[in-house]
């Protein structure tokens, strides 16, 4: 539209903020799980890195897939939904493909 001065990234900000906050919440969760499952330092570190890779991959994939439909404002509920979603992202993608 001529004269439209809105930033094209403005609509992405709530989704981007939600996914980044979800990653911040997931980092200590991954460390906690790594500490609970690993017997020694190396095992804990490997588990933590694997879980961190898992949630970062999930965050990127889900953000790319859902960013256009994500229009809700930033809220604690949205961050918690994103947090849960980036942990179970393969299930969400499988359910999306079945539709």
N, C-alpha and C positions, 0 to 999 in steps of 0.2 A: 504494500500500500504506500502510495506517495505520502510523505509527511509523517509516517509512523516512526516515532523516535524511540520506541520501546526496544530494549535490548533483547535480542533473540534468546539469550541464555537466561533471561529472567524467569521463565517458566520452569527451568531445570533446577533452580536453586533449592526449593524445598526437597526434591528427591535427592539431589546431591548432598545436601546437609544431612538428610536422614541416613543415607547409606554410609557417609563418613562417620557419623556418630555411632551407627551400628558396628562399624569396624572397630571403633575405639572401645565399645562395650565387649566385643568379641575377643580382643587381645588378652585381657586378663582371664577371660573364660578359658581360652586355649591354654594359657599358662597353668591355670588350676587343673585342667584335665591332664596336661602333661605331667604335672607334679604328682597327681594321684595315680597315674598309670606307669610312670617310669621308675625303675628301681635305682638307677644311678644317673648321674648328671647327663651323660651322653644320651641315654634313652629319653630322659625328660626333654632335652633340647630337640631331639629328632621328632618326638611327638608334637612338641610345640610348633616347630617349623612346618610339619606336615599339616597340622590343623590351621595354622596361619595361612598357608598356601591355599588350603581348601576354602576358607572364608573369603579371602581376597579374590579368588577365582569366582566364587559364587556371587560376590558383590559386583564384580565387573559384568558378568553374564546377565544377572538379573537387572542391573541398571540399564544395560543396553536394550534388553528385551522389553522392559516396562516403562522406560522413561517417558515415552510419549503419552501413556495413559495415566501417569502419576501426576495428579493435579491437586492433591490434598495438601493443606498447609503443614508445616513442621509441627509435630506434637510428640509427646512422650509415647503415645500409642503407636504412631507411625515408626518411630525409632525401634520400638520393641518388635513390631511386625517385620521390619527390615532385618533386625538381628536374628529373629527366628528363621526368616527366609534364607539368609545367606548360609545358615547351617544346614538346611534341608533342600538346597537348591536343585539337586538332581530329581527329587520327587516332584518339585514344582514344574520343572521342564517336562518331565514325563507326562504329568497330568495335562499340561498345555498341549502337548503333541497329540494326545488322545482325542482332543476336541475336534 
